[in-house]
């Protein structure tokens, strides 16, 4: 198991006093996006200004109050928080490269021809971004490959809404250079399920690097915990973009390969789901992944 890494806070999160319970009938909009912010990972130009502008637009147009971001650089997060204002809090958790089990934090950009960071204050990681307070951030230890990129799994509470948010980035299939036959995704998802089932109100999502169970047996077996990905009326968590239910769990493609890899789940009642469309002809999406926005209903905790 990987040791829990230090959490890096970008900006101050409100602390001290207990959360103010949200009014009855409050809605929470959560955006999930793998931002493809790392040039050496095949992302091309970073396009920081355009990506930050897109997120700010979604806040204004879709009333987004929380974000689960993967493959995002600290410098991008600093610009995002500057644009959103002081009412927003950010928790950042870095990716690591594991070399025979020895962990090194992954930089956003490296000096040409080296693995040395271009900027010591600009690592790449996942982030939970919340309006109206963020509290109790935790990075959970997961089963890690020996020689491969190690993605983090972190959760934090959206304080005002009293909803636990968890950011997922599953390892890629057979990505361990030392043990290329191993697929860590099923054990990763079991660990995710074990964490999220402890929370009475939770939204979790991210890049699962996994197609839907209906895409074939080789994909279905990765969804090892049946209690994780449920059809309406069954055990498990409802996913943001479940089309053609109750018989199938399918959804719009979220990756340039025209497949669905990105998911947002919740045990709260879903209201609506938005999936970023494929870019119009002559234009390109800013990432190889498309964002999702899930609107869920939030009821206040029962009074003591």
N, C-alpha and C positions, 0 to 999 in steps of 0.2 A: 504494500500500500504506500502511496506517496504521502510524504509528510505534508501537513497543511502549510501553505506558503503564507507569508505576510500579506495582508490586504492593504492596498494603497487607496486612500481616499482622495478624490479630487473635489475639493470644496468641502465646506462644513455641513454636516448633517445635524439637524436639530436634535438636541439631547435633553436629558434630565426628566422632564415631566412626561406623564403617560399620554398616549395618543388621545386625541379628541374623537369620540365616536362619530362616524359619518351619519348624516341624516338618513332616514328611511328612504329606500328607493334610489340611493346613489348608484351611479354607473361608473365603471372603471374601464378605460380604454388602454390596452397594452399593445405596443408595437414591438414586433420581433424582426431583426434583420442581421444577416451576416453581411457586413459592410465591405468585405474584400478590400481591406485597407493596406495590404502589405505587398509591395511590388514584387518581391522575390518569390511570393507564393502564386505568381501568375496573375496578379491583379492589374497589371499595367499601371497607368497613372492613378495617383491617389484621389485626385479631384476633391480635396477636402472641402473647399468652399461650396461646391455643388451638393455634396452629401449632407453637410450641415444645413444648407438651405432647404433641402428636401425634408429633413426631419423637422425643422422649424415649421415648414408648411403643413405637415401632418398634425402637429400640435394645434395649429390654428384652424385647420379645416375639419379634422376628425376628432378634436378635443382629446388628443393623446395625453395621458397623465403618467405613463410609465413606459420604459423601453428596455428590451432585452437585446443587447448588441453583441455580436461575435466578430472576431477578427478586426478589432478597432484599436487604433493607436492612441496613446495618451495625448498626443498633441491635437488629435481630432476631438477628443473629449474636452480638452481645455477650451477649444474654440466653440464647441457645442454649448458648454455651460455658459460661456461668455455671451453667446447669442440668446440663450433661454432666460438667463437672469438668475438672481440670487435665490429665488424660490425653489430652485431645482438642486437636487443632490445626486452625486455620482459615486458609485462604488466600482472600482476597477480591480480585476484579478488577472495576473499575467499568464500567458502560455509559457511552457518550459520545453526545452529540448532535453530528452533523456538519452545519454550516451552510456550504455552499459549500466543504467540505473543512476548515474550521476546527473543531477538536474542543473540546467543553466537557463536563466530567464531569456526569453526570445525578444530581441530588439525589433522595432518597427522597420528600420532600414539599417543596412550595414555598409561599411566602407567598401569601395570597389575592390573586388578580388579577395575579400577577407570575410570572416564571420564576426568581426568586431563592430560594435554598435556605432552608427553614425552620430547618434545623440544619446548620451547616457540617461537622459530623462525622458526617453520616448520608447517605451516597450509596447508590445502588442498583447492584447488580452481580451477578455470579455468584460462587459459593463452592465450594471443595472442602474438605470437613470430614473429618478422619481421626482414628481412634483409634490410639494406639501409634506416632505419629511421622509427620511430613510433611516432605518434602525436595524440593529442586530445583524450586520453582515457576517456571513460564515462561508469559508471555502471548505468543502467536504472532501476528505481523502477518497480517492477512487483507485481501483486496480489499474496500474499503469504498465504500458509496454516498456521493454528494456531499452531499445534504441529506436526512438520515434518521437514525433511531436506529441506532447502531453497536454490535451485541452483541459481547462479547469471546469469544475462544477460549483457554482456559488448560488447562495440565496440571500435575500434581505427582505425586510418588511417595509411595505408602503405604509408609513405610520398613520396617516390620516384615515386610510381605508381599512387598516388592520388586516391586510391581505399579504400573505407571504409570496414573494416573487422568486422564481428560480430560473437560472440561465443555463441552458444545456448546450454542449457541443460534443457530440459523441466522437470517439476515435474513428478513423476511416477503416474500412474492412481490410484485414490482413496487412496492416501498415507497419508492423514491428519488423525491422530489418534483421533482428536476431532470431525471431520466430515467425517467419512470414506466413505460416499456416494457421496462426491463431487469429481469431476474430474476437475482439474485446467488446463489441457493441452490445451483445446480449447481457453480459455481466454488468456493463455500464448502466444499461437501462433498468436492470434489477436494483442496482444501487440507487438510482434516481427514484424509483418507486418507493423504496424503503424510506427515503428521506421525505418525499412529498406527502406520503400518506399520514404523516404525523400532524399535518397542519389542517385545521378546520376550514380555512379559506385560503386557497392557493391558486396561482396561475404560474405555469411553467412552460417553457418553450425554448426553441432554438434550432440549431442545425443538427439534426439527428443522423445525418449521413446514411439514411436508411429510407428505402421506398416503402410504400404502404403494404400491409399484409397481403392485399389482393394482387400485388404485382408478381407473385410467384412464391413457391415454397422456400426458395433461398432467401427471400426477403421476410417472409412470414416468421421464420424461425428466429430472426433477430428480435422480434417483439416477444421475447420470452415470457415476461409477466403479463398474462392475459388481463390482469387487473389494471394495467396501465392504459391501454388503447381500447376504449369501450365503444360499442355501438349505442345509440340512444336506447335507454331502458335497460341496459346491461350494466354489469359491474365494470368499473374503470372510469376513465376521465374522457369527457367529450372534447373533441378536437375542433379547432376554429373552423376549418374548411372541410366539413364532411358532406360531400355531395352524394346524391343517389342512395342515401340511407332510407329505410333501415336495412337494406340488403348488402350494401357495400360501403367501405370506408375509402372513398376516393376524394380527390381534390384537385384544384388547379395546379399546374406545374409551378414550382418555386425556384427552379434552377435552369440555367441556359441549356442544359442537356434535355430539356422538356420533360423533366420528372419532378416529382414532389419529394423534397428532402427536409423541408422546414415545417415545423408544427408548433402550435400553441394549444395547450391543454388547460382545463380548469375543472374544479368541482363546483363552481358557481354557475348559475343559469346564464347561458349565452344569449346575447341579444342580436348581434350581427358580426359578420366577418368580412374584411376587405383583404384581397390579395393583389399586390402590385401587378398590373398587366404587363404583357410582353411589350417592349418598346415599339412604338410605331415605326414603319419603314423609314429608313434613313436616319434613325436615332438609335441610341443604345441605352440600356439600363446602366446605372452607375455601379452596379455590382453584378457578379455572376449569379447572385441569389436575389430573389424578390422579397420585399417585406410583406408581413402580414399584420393586420390590426384586429384584435379581438375585443369586443365590447361585452362586458359581463355585468350582471346585477350584483350589487353589494348591499347586504342588510347589516345593520349595526349589531354588535355583540349584545347578548342578553344582559340586562342590568343585574348586578349582583344582589 
